């Protein structure tokens, strides 16, 4: 089963991998296959865009490359895709999928009303 991890948990992921049982070596933890789903630097999806400052947009453009460098430092097999290009089937070939952006929906959201209309 795939483990979906949010970007805020990258540090926890790294700590968990390195704190494995004494029998697990650092080489074994480096062999994890990691898929990183990040922002497209050309069109970052900035939360609360109307409140964002120019520096916020700059940081969003840099963050995918920064996360990639961090993950490559700890793991040998790292693949980066942009959120718009991600498909759920991509995670089948990886041990861990890390999200730093919202991917496109797998299927359209369908909300059912929680109440009944008054007659």
Order of alpha helices (4+ residues) and beta strands (2+ residues): beta-alpha-alpha-beta-alpha-beta-beta
